[in-house]
Amino acid sequence: MVNQFETMLKMQVAMCEGWVKLWKDSFVAYENLIEQQAKLLQHPNYIRLQDFIPNGASLLDHYGKRAHDVDVEKV
């Protein structure tokens, strides 16, 4: 004959172990989420091309980009 109390106890222990594993996995997932968000906030800064001051004449220079150059005639 099957002992019903032993079967119920095994079922309850298995449920408790499942809950513990679920909580552990959820905390690990939350930790990974926080790490990814921290990496997003520490992204490198790139120079903007609009603020770039050219060092010399090139084929694709336009008048607007050359506004910061020194005018030799006015010096």
N, CA, C and O atoms as a Tripos MOL2 file, in Angstrom:
@<TRIPOS>MOLECULE
protein
  300   299    75     0     0
PROTEIN
NO_CHARGES

@<TRIPOS>ATOM
      1 N           0.8340   -1.1770    0.0000 N.3       1 MET1
      2 CA          0.0000    0.0000    0.0000 C.3       1 MET1
      3 C           0.8900    1.2560    0.0000 C.2       1 MET1
      4 O           1.9230    1.2850    0.6690 O.2       1 MET1
      5 N           0.4840    2.2960   -0.7560 N.am      2 VAL2
      6 CA          1.2450    3.5220   -0.9030 C.3       2 VAL2
      7 C           0.9580    4.4500    0.2730 C.2       2 VAL2
      8 O          -0.1940    4.6910    0.6310 O.2       2 VAL2
      9 N           2.0360    4.9630    0.8640 N.am      3 ASN3
     10 CA          1.8840    5.9000    1.9650 C.3       3 ASN3
     11 C           1.5640    7.2800    1.3790 C.2       3 ASN3
     12 O           2.4050    7.8820    0.7110 O.2       3 ASN3
     13 N           0.3560    7.7770    1.6290 N.am      4 GLN4
     14 CA         -0.0920    9.0350    1.0370 C.3       4 GLN4
     15 C           0.6400   10.2430    1.6290 C.2       4 GLN4
     16 O           0.8960   11.2170    0.9210 O.2       4 GLN4
     17 N           0.9730   10.1870    2.8980 N.am      5 PHE5
     18 CA          1.6560   11.3120    3.5300 C.3       5 PHE5
     19 C           3.0690   11.4970    2.9720 C.2       5 PHE5
     20 O           3.5390   12.6200    2.7900 O.2       5 PHE5
     21 N           3.7320   10.3770    2.7070 N.am      6 GLU6
     22 CA          5.0790   10.4660    2.1390 C.3       6 GLU6
     23 C           5.0370   11.0410    0.7220 C.2       6 GLU6
     24 O           5.9180   11.8140    0.3430 O.2       6 GLU6
     25 N           4.0360   10.6770   -0.0510 N.am      7 THR7
     26 CA          3.8810   11.1950   -1.4020 C.3       7 THR7
     27 C           3.5800   12.6970   -1.3790 C.2       7 THR7
     28 O           4.1330   13.4500   -2.1800 O.2       7 THR7
     29 N           2.7110   13.1350   -0.4680 N.am      8 MET8
     30 CA          2.3970   14.5550   -0.3570 C.3       8 MET8
     31 C           3.6140   15.3490    0.1100 C.2       8 MET8
     32 O           3.8390   16.4680   -0.3510 O.2       8 MET8
     33 N           4.4000   14.7740    1.0250 N.am      9 LEU9
     34 CA          5.5970   15.4410    1.4890 C.3       9 LEU9
     35 C           6.6050   15.6090    0.3580 C.2       9 LEU9
     36 O           7.2110   16.6730    0.2240 O.2       9 LEU9
     37 N           6.7940   14.5680   -0.4630 N.am     10 LYS10
     38 CA          7.7050   14.6700   -1.6110 C.3      10 LYS10
     39 C           7.2350   15.7400   -2.5920 C.2      10 LYS10
     40 O           8.0520   16.4720   -3.1510 O.2      10 LYS10
     41 N           5.9250   15.8340   -2.8030 N.am     11 MET11
     42 CA          5.3770   16.8290   -3.7120 C.3      11 MET11
     43 C           5.6220   18.2430   -3.1690 C.2      11 MET11
     44 O           5.9870   19.1420   -3.9260 O.2      11 MET11
     45 N           5.4240   18.4390   -1.8740 N.am     12 GLN12
     46 CA          5.6370   19.7530   -1.2760 C.3      12 GLN12
     47 C           7.1190   20.1440   -1.3040 C.2      12 GLN12
     48 O           7.4460   21.3070   -1.5370 O.2      12 GLN12
     49 N           7.9980   19.1970   -1.0730 N.am     13 VAL13
     50 CA          9.4360   19.4790   -1.1420 C.3      13 VAL13
     51 C           9.8270   19.8560   -2.5730 C.2      13 VAL13
     52 O          10.6190   20.7760   -2.7790 O.2      13 VAL13
     53 N           9.2750   19.1490   -3.5550 N.am     14 ALA14
     54 CA          9.5780   19.4760   -4.9510 C.3      14 ALA14
     55 C           9.0570   20.8670   -5.3040 C.2      14 ALA14
     56 O           9.7310   21.6050   -6.0230 O.2      14 ALA14
     57 N           7.8740   21.2390   -4.8170 N.am     15 MET15
     58 CA          7.3440   22.5760   -5.0710 C.3      15 MET15
     59 C           8.2180   23.6550   -4.4300 C.2      15 MET15
     60 O           8.4800   24.6920   -5.0400 O.2      15 MET15
     61 N           8.6630   23.4080   -3.2110 N.am     16 CYS16
     62 CA          9.5260   24.3810   -2.5340 C.3      16 CYS16
     63 C          10.8560   24.5400   -3.2600 C.2      16 CYS16
     64 O          11.3610   25.6540   -3.3950 O.2      16 CYS16
     65 N          11.4240   23.4340   -3.7260 N.am     17 GLU17
     66 CA         12.6770   23.5240   -4.4870 C.3      17 GLU17
     67 C          12.4710   24.2890   -5.7850 C.2      17 GLU17
     68 O          13.3490   25.0430   -6.2030 O.2      17 GLU17
     69 N          11.3310   24.1070   -6.4230 N.am     18 GLY18
     70 CA         11.0230   24.8460   -7.6500 C.3      18 GLY18
     71 C          10.9020   26.3420   -7.3920 C.2      18 GLY18
     72 O          11.4010   27.1510   -8.1750 O.2      18 GLY18
     73 N          10.2380   26.7170   -6.2890 N.am     19 TRP19
     74 CA         10.1060   28.1300   -5.9420 C.3      19 TRP19
     75 C          11.4720   28.7530   -5.6490 C.2      19 TRP19
     76 O          11.7470   29.8820   -6.0530 O.2      19 TRP19
     77 N          12.3200   28.0090   -4.9440 N.am     20 VAL20
     78 CA         13.6560   28.5310   -4.6260 C.3      20 VAL20
     79 C          14.4510   28.7420   -5.9150 C.2      20 VAL20
     80 O          15.1150   29.7670   -6.0690 O.2      20 VAL20
     81 N          14.3890   27.7830   -6.8420 N.am     21 LYS21
     82 CA         15.1000   27.9250   -8.1200 C.3      21 LYS21
     83 C          14.5360   29.0870   -8.9230 C.2      21 LYS21
     84 O          15.2970   29.8180   -9.5580 O.2      21 LYS21
     85 N          13.2200   29.2750   -8.9110 N.am     22 LEU22
     86 CA         12.6000   30.3900   -9.6220 C.3      22 LEU22
     87 C          13.0820   31.7320   -9.0630 C.2      22 LEU22
     88 O          13.4200   32.6350   -9.8280 O.2      22 LEU22
     89 N          13.1150   31.8660   -7.7430 N.am     23 TRP23
     90 CA         13.5900   33.1050   -7.1220 C.3      23 TRP23
     91 C          15.0590   33.3600   -7.4450 C.2      23 TRP23
     92 O          15.4490   34.4880   -7.7450 O.2      23 TRP23
     93 N          15.8640   32.3110   -7.3810 N.am     24 LYS24
     94 CA         17.2890   32.4550   -7.6790 C.3      24 LYS24
     95 C          17.4910   32.8990   -9.1240 C.2      24 LYS24
     96 O          18.2760   33.8110   -9.3830 O.2      24 LYS24
     97 N          16.7940   32.2680  -10.0680 N.am     25 ASP25
     98 CA         16.9350   32.6300  -11.4770 C.3      25 ASP25
     99 C          16.4310   34.0420  -11.7510 C.2      25 ASP25
    100 O          16.9900   34.7500  -12.5890 O.2      25 ASP25
    101 N          15.3790   34.4520  -11.0500 N.am     26 SER26
    102 CA         14.8670   35.8130  -11.2720 C.3      26 SER26
    103 C          15.8640   36.8550  -10.7610 C.2      26 SER26
    104 O          16.0190   37.9050  -11.3850 O.2      26 SER26
    105 N          16.5320   36.5950   -9.6620 N.am     27 PHE27
    106 CA         17.5370   37.5310   -9.1680 C.3      27 PHE27
    107 C          18.7500   37.5820  -10.0950 C.2      27 PHE27
    108 O          19.3280   38.6500  -10.2930 O.2      27 PHE27
    109 N          19.1360   36.4560  -10.6570 N.am     28 VAL28
    110 CA         20.2510   36.4400  -11.6110 C.3      28 VAL28
    111 C          19.8740   37.2290  -12.8630 C.2      28 VAL28
    112 O          20.6970   37.9810  -13.3860 O.2      28 VAL28
    113 N          18.6460   37.0690  -13.3470 N.am     29 ALA29
    114 CA         18.2010   37.8110  -14.5210 C.3      29 ALA29
    115 C          18.1520   39.3120  -14.2310 C.2      29 ALA29
    116 O          18.5220   40.1210  -15.0820 O.2      29 ALA29
    117 N          17.7020   39.6810  -13.0450 N.am     30 TYR30
    118 CA         17.6530   41.0940  -12.6760 C.3      30 TYR30
    119 C          19.0580   41.6790  -12.5800 C.2      30 TYR30
    120 O          19.2880   42.8220  -12.9750 O.2      30 TYR30
    121 N          19.9910   40.8990  -12.0580 N.am     31 GLU31
    122 CA         21.3820   41.3560  -11.9800 C.3      31 GLU31
    123 C          21.9580   41.5900  -13.3800 C.2      31 GLU31
    124 O          22.6650   42.5720  -13.6070 O.2      31 GLU31
    125 N          21.6530   40.6820  -14.3190 N.am     32 ASN32
    126 CA         22.1240   40.8600  -15.6940 C.3      32 ASN32
    127 C          21.5010   42.0970  -16.3280 C.2      32 ASN32
    128 O          22.1720   42.8110  -17.0730 O.2      32 ASN32
    129 N          20.2340   42.3580  -16.0450 N.am     33 LEU33
    130 CA         19.5660   43.5430  -16.5710 C.3      33 LEU33
    131 C          20.2320   44.8160  -16.0580 C.2      33 LEU33
    132 O          20.4530   45.7520  -16.8260 O.2      33 LEU33
    133 N          20.5500   44.8570  -14.7740 N.am     34 ILE34
    134 CA         21.2040   46.0270  -14.1970 C.3      34 ILE34
    135 C          22.5900   46.2300  -14.8010 C.2      34 ILE34
    136 O          22.9870   47.3660  -15.0590 O.2      34 ILE34
    137 N          23.3310   45.1470  -15.0300 N.am     35 GLU35
    138 CA         24.6580   45.2580  -15.6470 C.3      35 GLU35
    139 C          24.5650   45.8150  -17.0660 C.2      35 GLU35
    140 O          25.3760   46.6530  -17.4590 O.2      35 GLU35
    141 N          23.5770   45.3510  -17.8360 N.am     36 GLN36
    142 CA         23.4180   45.8410  -19.2090 C.3      36 GLN36
    143 C          23.0510   47.3220  -19.2230 C.2      36 GLN36
    144 O          23.5440   48.0750  -20.0630 O.2      36 GLN36
    145 N          22.1970   47.7390  -18.3080 N.am     37 GLN37
    146 CA         21.8360   49.1520  -18.2530 C.3      37 GLN37
    147 C          23.0330   50.0100  -17.8430 C.2      37 GLN37
    148 O          23.1830   51.1320  -18.3270 O.2      37 GLN37
    149 N          23.8760   49.4980  -16.9640 N.am     38 ALA38
    150 CA         25.0750   50.2350  -16.5710 C.3      38 ALA38
    151 C          26.0270   50.3690  -17.7580 C.2      38 ALA38
    152 O          26.6700   51.4070  -17.9200 O.2      38 ALA38
    153 N          26.1230   49.3360  -18.5830 N.am     39 LYS39
    154 CA         26.9800   49.4220  -19.7660 C.3      39 LYS39
    155 C          26.4400   50.4460  -20.7600 C.2      39 LYS39
    156 O          27.2170   51.1370  -21.4180 O.2      39 LYS39
    157 N          25.1210   50.5500  -20.8750 N.am     40 LEU40
    158 CA         24.5390   51.5380  -21.7850 C.3      40 LEU40
    159 C          24.8280   52.9570  -21.3220 C.2      40 LEU40
    160 O          25.0190   53.8480  -22.1500 O.2      40 LEU40
    161 N          24.8640   53.1800  -20.0220 N.am     41 LEU41
    162 CA         25.1050   54.5150  -19.5110 C.3      41 LEU41
    163 C          26.5710   54.9270  -19.6110 C.2      41 LEU41
    164 O          26.8810   56.1150  -19.5200 O.2      41 LEU41
    165 N          27.4710   53.9730  -19.7960 N.am     42 GLN42
    166 CA         28.9020   54.2690  -19.8830 C.3      42 GLN42
    167 C          29.4070   54.1670  -21.3150 C.2      42 GLN42
    168 O          30.5440   53.7550  -21.5450 O.2      42 GLN42
    169 N          28.5630   54.5410  -22.2820 N.am     43 HIS43
    170 CA         28.9700   54.4480  -23.6770 C.3      43 HIS43
    171 C          30.0330   55.5040  -23.9880 C.2      43 HIS43
    172 O          30.0590   56.5520  -23.3430 O.2      43 HIS43
    173 N          30.9030   55.2480  -24.9580 N.am     44 PRO44
    174 CA         31.9500   56.2190  -25.2960 C.3      44 PRO44
    175 C          31.3610   57.4250  -26.0140 C.2      44 PRO44
    176 O          30.3330   57.3270  -26.6830 O.2      44 PRO44
    177 N          32.0200   58.5440  -25.8660 N.am     45 ASN45
    178 CA         31.5890   59.7670  -26.5400 C.3      45 ASN45
    179 C          32.2850   59.8610  -27.8910 C.2      45 ASN45
    180 O          33.5030   59.7140  -27.9860 O.2      45 ASN45
    181 N          31.5100   60.1020  -28.9180 N.am     46 TYR46
    182 CA         32.0560   60.2480  -30.2630 C.3      46 TYR46
    183 C          32.0400   61.7270  -30.6460 C.2      46 TYR46
    184 O          31.1550   62.4750  -30.2320 O.2      46 TYR46
    185 N          33.0380   62.1410  -31.4470 N.am     47 ILE47
    186 CA         33.0370   63.5280  -31.8960 C.3      47 ILE47
    187 C          31.9350   63.7030  -32.9290 C.2      47 ILE47
    188 O          31.6820   62.8110  -33.7390 O.2      47 ILE47
    189 N          31.2920   64.8400  -32.8940 N.am     48 ARG48
    190 CA         30.2440   65.1190  -33.8610 C.3      48 ARG48
    191 C          30.8890   65.7110  -35.1100 C.2      48 ARG48
    192 O          31.7990   66.5350  -35.0210 O.2      48 ARG48
    193 N          30.4190   65.2910  -36.2440 N.am     49 LEU49
    194 CA         31.0060   65.7630  -37.4880 C.3      49 LEU49
    195 C          30.6640   67.2220  -37.7540 C.2      49 LEU49
    196 O          31.3870   67.8860  -38.4960 O.2      49 LEU49
    197 N          29.5880   67.7410  -37.1740 N.am     50 GLN50
    198 CA         29.2200   69.1330  -37.4030 C.3      50 GLN50
    199 C          30.2190   70.0780  -36.7370 C.2      50 GLN50
    200 O          30.4200   71.1900  -37.2250 O.2      50 GLN50
    201 N          30.8470   69.6670  -35.6440 N.am     51 ASP51
    202 CA         31.7750   70.5240  -34.9170 C.3      51 ASP51
    203 C          33.2190   70.3380  -35.3720 C.2      51 ASP51
    204 O          34.1310   70.9230  -34.7890 O.2      51 ASP51
    205 N          33.4280   69.5470  -36.3870 N.am     52 PHE52
    206 CA         34.7760   69.2410  -36.8260 C.3      52 PHE52
    207 C          35.3610   70.4430  -37.5760 C.2      52 PHE52
    208 O          34.7560   70.9340  -38.5290 O.2      52 PHE52
    209 N          36.5250   70.9110  -37.1500 N.am     53 ILE53
    210 CA         37.2150   72.0150  -37.8080 C.3      53 ILE53
    211 C          38.3070   71.4120  -38.6850 C.2      53 ILE53
    212 O          39.2100   70.7530  -38.1710 O.2      53 ILE53
    213 N          38.2420   71.6230  -39.9810 N.am     54 PRO54
    214 CA         39.2350   71.0000  -40.8660 C.3      54 PRO54
    215 C          40.6180   71.5930  -40.6660 C.2      54 PRO54
    216 O          40.7620   72.7790  -40.3700 O.2      54 PRO54
    217 N          41.6260   70.7630  -40.8300 N.am     55 ASN55
    218 CA         43.0130   71.1910  -40.6700 C.3      55 ASN55
    219 C          43.5860   71.7820  -41.9430 C.2      55 ASN55
    220 O          44.5410   72.5550  -41.8810 O.2      55 ASN55
    221 N          43.0400   71.4460  -43.0710 N.am     56 GLY56
    222 CA         43.5630   71.9530  -44.3290 C.3      56 GLY56
    223 C          42.5430   71.7770  -45.4250 C.2      56 GLY56
    224 O          41.4490   71.2620  -45.1920 O.2      56 GLY56
    225 N          42.8990   72.2030  -46.6210 N.am     57 ALA57
    226 CA         41.9810   72.1150  -47.7520 C.3      57 ALA57
    227 C          41.8500   70.6670  -48.2010 C.2      57 ALA57
    228 O          42.8220   69.9120  -48.2190 O.2      57 ALA57
    229 N          40.6460   70.3040  -48.5570 N.am     58 SER58
    230 CA         40.4200   68.9800  -49.1280 C.3      58 SER58
    231 C          39.4230   69.1170  -50.2650 C.2      58 SER58
    232 O          38.8540   70.1870  -50.4790 O.2      58 SER58
    233 N          39.2200   68.0530  -50.9770 N.am     59 LEU59
    234 CA         38.3700   68.0960  -52.1520 C.3      59 LEU59
    235 C          36.9090   68.3730  -51.7940 C.2      59 LEU59
    236 O          36.1960   69.0180  -52.5620 O.2      59 LEU59
    237 N          36.4620   67.8930  -50.6370 N.am     60 LEU60
    238 CA         35.0550   68.0160  -50.2760 C.3      60 LEU60
    239 C          34.7570   69.1590  -49.3160 C.2      60 LEU60
    240 O          33.6590   69.2100  -48.7630 O.2      60 LEU60
    241 N          35.6900   70.0730  -49.0990 N.am     61 ASP61
    242 CA         35.4430   71.2030  -48.2010 C.3      61 ASP61
    243 C          34.3910   72.1390  -48.7860 C.2      61 ASP61
    244 O          34.3300   72.3400  -49.9990 O.2      61 ASP61
    245 N          33.5790   72.6990  -47.9270 N.am     62 HIS62
    246 CA         32.5780   73.6850  -48.3210 C.3      62 HIS62
    247 C          32.8870   74.9920  -47.5970 C.2      62 HIS62
    248 O          33.6540   75.0190  -46.6340 O.2      62 HIS62
    249 N          32.2810   76.0640  -48.0740 N.am     63 TYR63
    250 CA         32.5650   77.3710  -47.4930 C.3      63 TYR63
    251 C          32.1670   77.4300  -46.0220 C.2      63 TYR63
    252 O          32.8820   78.0410  -45.2280 O.2      63 TYR63
    253 N          31.0540   76.8200  -45.6350 N.am     64 GLY64
    254 CA         30.5900   76.8700  -44.2590 C.3      64 GLY64
    255 C          31.5270   76.1780  -43.2980 C.2      64 GLY64
    256 O          31.6300   76.5860  -42.1410 O.2      64 GLY64
    257 N          32.2040   75.1590  -43.7370 N.am     65 LYS65
    258 CA         33.1210   74.4370  -42.8630 C.3      65 LYS65
    259 C          34.4670   75.1550  -42.7450 C.2      65 LYS65
    260 O          35.2450   74.8640  -41.8370 O.2      65 LYS65
    261 N          34.7400   76.0690  -43.6370 N.am     66 ARG66
    262 CA         36.0250   76.7590  -43.6450 C.3      66 ARG66
    263 C          35.9420   78.0900  -42.9060 C.2      66 ARG66
    264 O          36.8690   78.8940  -43.0030 O.2      66 ARG66
    265 N          34.8690   78.3450  -42.1770 N.am     67 ALA67
    266 CA         34.6670   79.6300  -41.5170 C.3      67 ALA67
    267 C          35.6690   79.8710  -40.4080 C.2      67 ALA67
    268 O          35.9210   81.0280  -40.0740 O.2      67 ALA67
    269 N          36.2500   78.8470  -39.8260 N.am     68 HIS68
    270 CA         37.1710   79.0040  -38.7080 C.3      68 HIS68
    271 C          38.6280   79.1110  -39.1440 C.2      68 HIS68
    272 O          39.5190   79.2530  -38.3060 O.2      68 HIS68
    273 N          38.8700   79.0430  -40.4340 N.am     69 ASP69
    274 CA         40.2350   79.1640  -40.9250 C.3      69 ASP69
    275 C          40.7260   80.6060  -40.7980 C.2      69 ASP69
    276 O          39.9350   81.5450  -40.7140 O.2      69 ASP69
    277 N          42.0450   80.7540  -40.7870 N.am     70 VAL70
    278 CA         42.6520   82.0790  -40.6910 C.3      70 VAL70
    279 C          42.6800   82.7210  -42.0790 C.2      70 VAL70
    280 O          43.1410   82.1130  -43.0450 O.2      70 VAL70
    281 N          42.1870   83.9410  -42.1670 N.am     71 ASP71
    282 CA         42.2330   84.6770  -43.4210 C.3      71 ASP71
    283 C          43.5540   85.4400  -43.4530 C.2      71 ASP71
    284 O          43.7770   86.3360  -42.6390 O.2      71 ASP71
    285 N          44.4250   85.0860  -44.3880 N.am     72 VAL72
    286 CA         45.7650   85.6430  -44.4420 C.3      72 VAL72
    287 C          45.7230   87.1360  -44.7950 C.2      72 VAL72
    288 O          46.5720   87.8990  -44.3340 O.2      72 VAL72
    289 N          44.7740   87.5480  -45.5850 N.am     73 GLU73
    290 CA         44.6950   88.9560  -46.0070 C.3      73 GLU73
    291 C          44.3300   89.8800  -44.8520 C.2      73 GLU73
    292 O          44.7140   91.0500  -44.8670 O.2      73 GLU73
    293 N          43.5920   89.3870  -43.8430 N.am     74 LYS74
    294 CA         43.1820   90.2300  -42.7230 C.3      74 LYS74
    295 C          44.1870   90.2350  -41.6000 C.2      74 LYS74
    296 O          44.0310   91.0140  -40.6600 O.2      74 LYS74
    297 N          45.2140   89.4040  -41.6490 N.am     75 VAL75
    298 CA         46.1850   89.3310  -40.5650 C.3      75 VAL75
    299 C          47.2110   90.3650  -40.6790 C.2      75 VAL75
    300 O          48.1080   90.4390  -39.8400 O.2      75 VAL75
@<TRIPOS>BOND
     1     1     2 1
     2     2     3 1
     3     3     4 2
     4     3     5 am
     5     5     6 1
     6     6     7 1
     7     7     8 2
     8     7     9 am
     9     9    10 1
    10    10    11 1
    11    11    12 2
    12    11    13 am
    13    13    14 1
    14    14    15 1
    15    15    16 2
    16    15    17 am
    17    17    18 1
    18    18    19 1
    19    19    20 2
    20    19    21 am
    21    21    22 1
    22    22    23 1
    23    23    24 2
    24    23    25 am
    25    25    26 1
    26    26    27 1
    27    27    28 2
    28    27    29 am
    29    29    30 1
    30    30    31 1
    31    31    32 2
    32    31    33 am
    33    33    34 1
    34    34    35 1
    35    35    36 2
    36    35    37 am
    37    37    38 1
    38    38    39 1
    39    39    40 2
    40    39    41 am
    41    41    42 1
    42    42    43 1
    43    43    44 2
    44    43    45 am
    45    45    46 1
    46    46    47 1
    47    47    48 2
    48    47    49 am
    49    49    50 1
    50    50    51 1
    51    51    52 2
    52    51    53 am
    53    53    54 1
    54    54    55 1
    55    55    56 2
    56    55    57 am
    57    57    58 1
    58    58    59 1
    59    59    60 2
    60    59    61 am
    61    61    62 1
    62    62    63 1
    63    63    64 2
    64    63    65 am
    65    65    66 1
    66    66    67 1
    67    67    68 2
    68    67    69 am
    69    69    70 1
    70    70    71 1
    71    71    72 2
    72    71    73 am
    73    73    74 1
    74    74    75 1
    75    75    76 2
    76    75    77 am
    77    77    78 1
    78    78    79 1
    79    79    80 2
    80    79    81 am
    81    81    82 1
    82    82    83 1
    83    83    84 2
    84    83    85 am
    85    85    86 1
    86    86    87 1
    87    87    88 2
    88    87    89 am
    89    89    90 1
    90    90    91 1
    91    91    92 2
    92    91    93 am
    93    93    94 1
    94    94    95 1
    95    95    96 2
    96    95    97 am
    97    97    98 1
    98    98    99 1
    99    99   100 2
   100    99   101 am
   101   101   102 1
   102   102   103 1
   103   103   104 2
   104   103   105 am
   105   105   106 1
   106   106   107 1
   107   107   108 2
   108   107   109 am
   109   109   110 1
   110   110   111 1
   111   111   112 2
   112   111   113 am
   113   113   114 1
   114   114   115 1
   115   115   116 2
   116   115   117 am
   117   117   118 1
   118   118   119 1
   119   119   120 2
   120   119   121 am
   121   121   122 1
   122   122   123 1
   123   123   124 2
   124   123   125 am
   125   125   126 1
   126   126   127 1
   127   127   128 2
   128   127   129 am
   129   129   130 1
   130   130   131 1
   131   131   132 2
   132   131   133 am
   133   133   134 1
   134   134   135 1
   135   135   136 2
   136   135   137 am
   137   137   138 1
   138   138   139 1
   139   139   140 2
   140   139   141 am
   141   141   142 1
   142   142   143 1
   143   143   144 2
   144   143   145 am
   145   145   146 1
   146   146   147 1
   147   147   148 2
   148   147   149 am
   149   149   150 1
   150   150   151 1
   151   151   152 2
   152   151   153 am
   153   153   154 1
   154   154   155 1
   155   155   156 2
   156   155   157 am
   157   157   158 1
   158   158   159 1
   159   159   160 2
   160   159   161 am
   161   161   162 1
   162   162   163 1
   163   163   164 2
   164   163   165 am
   165   165   166 1
   166   166   167 1
   167   167   168 2
   168   167   169 am
   169   169   170 1
   170   170   171 1
   171   171   172 2
   172   171   173 am
   173   173   174 1
   174   174   175 1
   175   175   176 2
   176   175   177 am
   177   177   178 1
   178   178   179 1
   179   179   180 2
   180   179   181 am
   181   181   182 1
   182   182   183 1
   183   183   184 2
   184   183   185 am
   185   185   186 1
   186   186   187 1
   187   187   188 2
   188   187   189 am
   189   189   190 1
   190   190   191 1
   191   191   192 2
   192   191   193 am
   193   193   194 1
   194   194   195 1
   195   195   196 2
   196   195   197 am
   197   197   198 1
   198   198   199 1
   199   199   200 2
   200   199   201 am
   201   201   202 1
   202   202   203 1
   203   203   204 2
   204   203   205 am
   205   205   206 1
   206   206   207 1
   207   207   208 2
   208   207   209 am
   209   209   210 1
   210   210   211 1
   211   211   212 2
   212   211   213 am
   213   213   214 1
   214   214   215 1
   215   215   216 2
   216   215   217 am
   217   217   218 1
   218   218   219 1
   219   219   220 2
   220   219   221 am
   221   221   222 1
   222   222   223 1
   223   223   224 2
   224   223   225 am
   225   225   226 1
   226   226   227 1
   227   227   228 2
   228   227   229 am
   229   229   230 1
   230   230   231 1
   231   231   232 2
   232   231   233 am
   233   233   234 1
   234   234   235 1
   235   235   236 2
   236   235   237 am
   237   237   238 1
   238   238   239 1
   239   239   240 2
   240   239   241 am
   241   241   242 1
   242   242   243 1
   243   243   244 2
   244   243   245 am
   245   245   246 1
   246   246   247 1
   247   247   248 2
   248   247   249 am
   249   249   250 1
   250   250   251 1
   251   251   252 2
   252   251   253 am
   253   253   254 1
   254   254   255 1
   255   255   256 2
   256   255   257 am
   257   257   258 1
   258   258   259 1
   259   259   260 2
   260   259   261 am
   261   261   262 1
   262   262   263 1
   263   263   264 2
   264   263   265 am
   265   265   266 1
   266   266   267 1
   267   267   268 2
   268   267   269 am
   269   269   270 1
   270   270   271 1
   271   271   272 2
   272   271   273 am
   273   273   274 1
   274   274   275 1
   275   275   276 2
   276   275   277 am
   277   277   278 1
   278   278   279 1
   279   279   280 2
   280   279   281 am
   281   281   282 1
   282   282   283 1
   283   283   284 2
   284   283   285 am
   285   285   286 1
   286   286   287 1
   287   287   288 2
   288   287   289 am
   289   289   290 1
   290   290   291 1
   291   291   292 2
   292   291   293 am
   293   293   294 1
   294   294   295 1
   295   295   296 2
   296   295   297 am
   297   297   298 1
   298   298   299 1
   299   299   300 2
@<TRIPOS>SUBSTRUCTURE
     1 MET1         2 RESIDUE 1 A MET
     2 VAL2         6 RESIDUE 1 A VAL
     3 ASN3        10 RESIDUE 1 A ASN
     4 GLN4        14 RESIDUE 1 A GLN
     5 PHE5        18 RESIDUE 1 A PHE
     6 GLU6        22 RESIDUE 1 A GLU
     7 THR7        26 RESIDUE 1 A THR
     8 MET8        30 RESIDUE 1 A MET
     9 LEU9        34 RESIDUE 1 A LEU
    10 LYS10       38 RESIDUE 1 A LYS
    11 MET11       42 RESIDUE 1 A MET
    12 GLN12       46 RESIDUE 1 A GLN
    13 VAL13       50 RESIDUE 1 A VAL
    14 ALA14       54 RESIDUE 1 A ALA
    15 MET15       58 RESIDUE 1 A MET
    16 CYS16       62 RESIDUE 1 A CYS
    17 GLU17       66 RESIDUE 1 A GLU
    18 GLY18       70 RESIDUE 1 A GLY
    19 TRP19       74 RESIDUE 1 A TRP
    20 VAL20       78 RESIDUE 1 A VAL
    21 LYS21       82 RESIDUE 1 A LYS
    22 LEU22       86 RESIDUE 1 A LEU
    23 TRP23       90 RESIDUE 1 A TRP
    24 LYS24       94 RESIDUE 1 A LYS
    25 ASP25       98 RESIDUE 1 A ASP
    26 SER26      102 RESIDUE 1 A SER
    27 PHE27      106 RESIDUE 1 A PHE
    28 VAL28      110 RESIDUE 1 A VAL
    29 ALA29      114 RESIDUE 1 A ALA
    30 TYR30      118 RESIDUE 1 A TYR
    31 GLU31      122 RESIDUE 1 A GLU
    32 ASN32      126 RESIDUE 1 A ASN
    33 LEU33      130 RESIDUE 1 A LEU
    34 ILE34      134 RESIDUE 1 A ILE
    35 GLU35      138 RESIDUE 1 A GLU
    36 GLN36      142 RESIDUE 1 A GLN
    37 GLN37      146 RESIDUE 1 A GLN
    38 ALA38      150 RESIDUE 1 A ALA
    39 LYS39      154 RESIDUE 1 A LYS
    40 LEU40      158 RESIDUE 1 A LEU
    41 LEU41      162 RESIDUE 1 A LEU
    42 GLN42      166 RESIDUE 1 A GLN
    43 HIS43      170 RESIDUE 1 A HIS
    44 PRO44      174 RESIDUE 1 A PRO
    45 ASN45      178 RESIDUE 1 A ASN
    46 TYR46      182 RESIDUE 1 A TYR
    47 ILE47      186 RESIDUE 1 A ILE
    48 ARG48      190 RESIDUE 1 A ARG
    49 LEU49      194 RESIDUE 1 A LEU
    50 GLN50      198 RESIDUE 1 A GLN
    51 ASP51      202 RESIDUE 1 A ASP
    52 PHE52      206 RESIDUE 1 A PHE
    53 ILE53      210 RESIDUE 1 A ILE
    54 PRO54      214 RESIDUE 1 A PRO
    55 ASN55      218 RESIDUE 1 A ASN
    56 GLY56      222 RESIDUE 1 A GLY
    57 ALA57      226 RESIDUE 1 A ALA
    58 SER58      230 RESIDUE 1 A SER
    59 LEU59      234 RESIDUE 1 A LEU
    60 LEU60      238 RESIDUE 1 A LEU
    61 ASP61      242 RESIDUE 1 A ASP
    62 HIS62      246 RESIDUE 1 A HIS
    63 TYR63      250 RESIDUE 1 A TYR
    64 GLY64      254 RESIDUE 1 A GLY
    65 LYS65      258 RESIDUE 1 A LYS
    66 ARG66      262 RESIDUE 1 A ARG
    67 ALA67      266 RESIDUE 1 A ALA
    68 HIS68      270 RESIDUE 1 A HIS
    69 ASP69      274 RESIDUE 1 A ASP
    70 VAL70      278 RESIDUE 1 A VAL
    71 ASP71      282 RESIDUE 1 A ASP
    72 VAL72      286 RESIDUE 1 A VAL
    73 GLU73      290 RESIDUE 1 A GLU
    74 LYS74      294 RESIDUE 1 A LYS
    75 VAL75      298 RESIDUE 1 A VAL
